Amino acid sequence: MDVRLSPSVLKGNLSIPASKSCAHRAVICAALADGTSVLSGITMSKDIEATISSMSALGASFDVKENTITVKGISSSINGTASIDCNESGSTLRFVMPIAAALGAESVFHGKGRLPQRPIDIYKRELSRHGIKFNTNDMPYTISGRLSGGIYEIEGNVSSQFITGLLFALPLVSEDSEIIMTSRLESRPYVDITIDILRRFGITITESENSFIIKGGQKYTPYDEKVEGDYSQAAFFFVANALGSDVNIQNLNEKSVQGDKAITDIIDKSTVNGEISGYNADCSDIPDLVPILSVLGAYGSKTSIIYNAERLRIKESDRLSACAEMLNNLGGNVTVTTDGLEIVPTEKLSGGIVDSFGDHRIVMAAAIAALRCSGDVIIKGAESAEKSYPDFFDDYARLGGKVYVIDMEQ
């Protein structure tokens, strides 16, 4: 689906969808609990559907009614091989693989898009040291064996998803375990979300300066969870407001541990008398904000620098290159650096044609950039937004955004 967007101003009330990060984790914890949990406020997306499907393959059952999911936890071991379709969700793959290993379920992990290229070398090394055999080197990955506890040494500068996956799995094994960080843990707020939700489902994690200690033999307990709104998605509309829109953003937890809450501070510090200046942003803990931060910088009056974001090269797209190409096609002046972006202001973005790169966050960032372009913006492959925010363009249009599906006009 290609869409054409014309310059416009967004105005009105918007209830932000549920946090995808929180929803992934709540679905998994409920599936591992001995009993029934009710999860409310869930916003269904392709990534969440992938996690539900994957936990179903391991024996949990789900009753989905609008934005409420009733989850009956896994009650028996899997007979035969579990076929786990992660679609394009890196979170699903990296969260569920060690869980399947801890349950002793021989499993085949499928995926599409760029998922087969996203690295799992840490799991191949560490799970293999703890009782798991990888029967294939490439996707579809087939694993067998049963995970054991012990010492896990994990690099912190690749993805916090590996830490989260082990935090889900290791309470299920009989032995105690320790995850030792061999380098600084980047994207730390995502691990904070994991530990926060694990606690509500009865799991205790002990933290030290550079490790996580997990008692074995723990039991997940059922819990009824209302999933809070997503600061990652809200960030697009916070930036829209910085560009002149007037959206009343609702359904956010002001005490949230979500790292992407940082968008509000970045905007506040880079805005003077209602005008955007520039910023220097360390994105090691907030990588998902980079696409929309690049749009904010493109409309600033001073150069903005994004750094410590090299891991974005292995997301749904090479997000650094995708952000630069997207904005440069609209008349911007963005350069990819060794670990981020340098964004030099131009007089005005002119509009143009941009590719989605199959990346939901590039699509939504381009749509916000279009609000203040001097001409129309065409986004090719705009359906990619459905990966995390299926109603994005409906909400955008309801708030006054001028968006037209090109295929319907022809």
N, C-alpha and C positions, 0 to 999 in steps of 0.2 A: 504494500500500500504506500503510495506517494501522497504527500499532502503539501498544499500551498498555504503559507501563513502571511498575512498582511499586518503592517504595523498597527498596534492597538494598545489599549490600557485595560488591565484586569481590575475588576472591582467586585466585592461581595464577600460572602462568608464561605469558608472552605474547611470542612472537617478532613483532616489529613488521614490517609489510610494507615492501618496498623503497621507498626514496625516489622519489616520483613525479617530483620535480624532476630527480634524477639519472638516472632511467630515461628520461625524455623526451630528455635530452641524449645519453645513451649510444646510444639507438636512432638518433638523427639522425647522430651521428658515425660509427657503424658503417655506416649506409646510404651515407655519403659516402666511405667508405674503399675503396681499390682492392684488394679481396680479401674474405676471409671472417672475420668476428668472431663470437665466442660470448659472449652476455650471459647471466649466470646470476643467480639470486635475484630475478628480475623478478616483481612482483605485477601481474597484468593488471587493468586498470580501463578504463572507457570512454574516459578521456582518453588513456591509453597506446595503446589500440586505434586511436584517431583519428590519433595520430602515426604508428603503423605503417602504417595505411591510406594516409596522405598520402605517406609516403616510398615506399610501393609504387607509388603513382600516378606517381611521378617515376622509377621504374625499379629500385628496390632490391627484393630478394626476402627473405622471412622464413619461417623454419620454426620454429613455436612448439610446444614440447613442455613442458607444465606450466609451470614457472617458468624455463625456459631457452629463449633465442631464438638461433638461428643466422642470421646476417645476411650476405647476399651483397651487396656494395656496388654502386652504380649503375655500369654499365659502358658505356652508350651513351646517346646523346641521345634525347629523347622525339620520337616521330612523332605529329603531331597535337596536340590539346589535352589537357592533364592535368586530370582532374576530381578535385578535392581536397576531401574531406568532413571538416571539422574538428569535426563534431558540436557540442558545447558548449564545446570546449576553446580558451580564449584563448591558451594557450601554443602549441598546435599552429598556430593561425592566424599568430601573430606570429613564430614560429620558422621556419615553412616558407615563408612568402611571399617573403622575400628570397633564400632558397635557390633556389626555383623561378626567381626573377629572375636569379640568378647563373648558373644552368644554361641560361638562354635558353629556358625552357620556357613557352610560352603556357599559362596555367593559369586555371581557374575555381575559386574558393574558396567552398564552401558551409558553412552552419552553421545551428544552431537554438537555441532557448531565448533567452537574452539576448545570445548572441554577436553577432548582427547589430547590436546597439546599442553594443557595446564599441568604443571609438574606434581607428582606425588612421590618423588624420590625419597623424601623423609620417611614416608610410610614404608616404602619398599625396604629401607634399611632397618628402621626401628621395629616394625611389626615382625620382620623376618628374624630378628634377634629374640623375639618373645613368642615363638610358637606358631607363627603364621607362614604359610607357603604361598608365594605368588606363582601361579601356574602359567601366567602369560605376562609378558613385559609391556604390552601395549593394550589400550582399550579395544575391546572389552576385557577388563581385568577380572581374572578368576582367582579367588583366594580360598584357602582351606586351612583347617587346624583350629586351635582354640587359643586365644590370647592369654598370656600370663602377665603377672605383675613384675615389679622390679624397677630398675633405673632406666629412664628414657631421656636421652640427650637430644635436645631439639634446638635448631637454629631459630632465633626469633625474628630474623629479617627476611623471611620468605613469605610466610602467611600465618596469621594467628589462627586460621581455621584448623591447622594441625593440632594446636594446643586444645582448642575447643573439642575436637573429635575425641582426643584422648581423655579429656575431662569427663565426657559423657560415658566413655567405655570403661575406664579403669575402676570406678566404684563397683562394677559388676563382677570383676575377677576376684578370686579368693585371697590373693596375696596383696599386701600393701605395695604402693608404687610411689615413685617420685619422678616428676618431670623437671629436669634440670635445663635451664636456658643457657646455651653456649654463646649467645650474643643478645644484645638488647632486644626485648620483645616490642616489635612495632605493632601498630593497631591494637594496643593494649585495651582500649575501651571495649572492644568486641569480646575479649576474655572476661572483662568485668561484667558484661551483660550475661555471659554464660554462667559465671559463678553466682550471680544474683538470682537467676532463674533456677539453677540447680538447688540452691538453698530452699526455695519455696517448695520444691518437690522432694525435700527430705535428704538431700545429699550435702555432705560437709567436705569442703576443700580447705586445707591449711596452706597459707602462703608464707614464704620466706622471701628474702631479698631477691633471689634469682631462681626460685624453684616453687613447685606446687606439690604438696604431699597429699596423697589420696589413700585413705583407708580402704582396704578391700572388703568385700562381702557386704556392701551397703545395699539398702533397698530404696528404690524410688517409691514415693507415696503419692496417691492421687491428689490433685489440687485443681481448683477451679480458678482459671486465670483470665483476666480481661487484658488483652494485649494493648499496650499503649501506642500512640501515634508515632510515626516514623520521621525523625529529624532529617534523615537522608532525603526523603521526598519533600518535606517541608522546605528544605534548602532552596529548591527551585523557586518557590513562591516568596521566600524571604528576599531573594535576589530580585525577583520581579518587582517587589515593593521598593527596593533600593533604586530601581530603574524608573520609578514613577507610578507604579500601580498601587492599588489600595485594597489588598486582600486581608480580611480578618481571618487569621490562621488559627484553627481550633483543633482540639483533641491531642494536645501535646502535654507531656508531663514535665513541668518545670524542674523537678528534682531527678529527672532521668539520668542514668549513667551512660546513655548513648553518646559516643564521641562526637558525632556529627552535630550535636547541639552547639559546637564551637562556631558554626556558621553565624550565629547571632553576634558573637564577640568580634569576629572578623569584620562583619559589616559595620558594626558600631565604631570600631577603631579606624576603619578606612573611609568613613563618611564624615565630612566636615560641612556644617551648615546645609545639609541636604544634598551635597554634591560628593560623588565618589572620588577619592584621591587615588591612592595605590596601597599596596600591602606587600609584605614578605611573609609567606605562609609555609611553615614546616608541616608537611602533610603526611609524615610517617605514621601518625595515629588516625588520620582522617582521609584516607585515599579516595573514598567515594565522593568526597566533595570537590575533587579536582575539576571535573568537567564544568560544573556550575561556577566554581571560583574563577575559572578562566574567562567565563562570560562577564563576571563582575569586573575583572581586571581590564577587559577590552573596552569597557565604558568608563574607565577611570581617567583622571587627568595626569597621572604619573605612572611610571613603569611599575608593574607588579611582578613579583618573583614567587614561583612555586618550587619548593625543593624537597628532597628526601621522598620522592615519589616514583623512584625507578621501578618499583614492583608493579606499577600500572601497565607495564609493557606486556604482562601476561594475564590481563583480565579478558572480558568478552571481546575486546579489541586491544590493540596497542593504544591505550587511552591517551598517552602523551602525544603520539603522532596524530591520532584521531582528533583530539582537541585542537591541535595546531592547524590541521587541514580544514576542519570545520570553520574555525574563525577566520582563517586566511581566505577561504572561499567567499566569505561574507564581507571582505574588505579589511580584515584585521591585520595585525603585524605581530605574529606569535612565532617564537623560535623554540624548538625542542633543545633542552640542555642535557647534560649527562644524567641528571636525576630529577628533571622537572621541566618547567616552562618559564620563558621570559616573555612577558606580555607588554608590548609598547603601545600606548594609546594612539588611535588614529582619530581624525576629525569626526567621522561618523561611519558606522558600519552600513554598507550599501545594500546588502541583501545578495541573494544568489542561490546556487544549488549546492546542497551538501548531502553527503552519504551518511547513512546511519551506522555503517560499519558493523551492522548487526548488534549494536550496543544500546541498551535502553537508556543509559545515562547520557550518551551523546545526543540521542533524539530529543530528550527533554531539555537539555542545555541549549540546543539549537532553537527549540521553540521559544524559550525565554529570550534568547538573543534577538529573535525576530520581532519582539515587541517594540524595539526602538530602532530597527533598521530603517533606512530611508526608502527601501523598496521591498518587494516580496521575497520570501524565503521558501524554497522548495526542499523538503526533506524526503529523500528516497529511502524506502524501507522503514517507514515510520512505525510500522506494526511492532518493531522491536521493543517499544515502550511497554508492551503487554507482559514482558518478562517480570517486571516488578510492580507496574502501576497501570493495570488494564484500563482504568477509567481516566487516564491523564488527559487525553484530548477532549473527552466529554466535560470534565471539570474546567479545562482551559476555555472551551467554548461557552460554557454556562457563565463563566466569569467575564465574558465579553471578548475573549480572544477570537480573532478572525482566522478560522482554519477551515480549509476546503479539501475534501478528498478528491484528488485529480481524476482518479479512475471513474468516479461517478459523474464527472462533468463531460466526459468524452462520449 
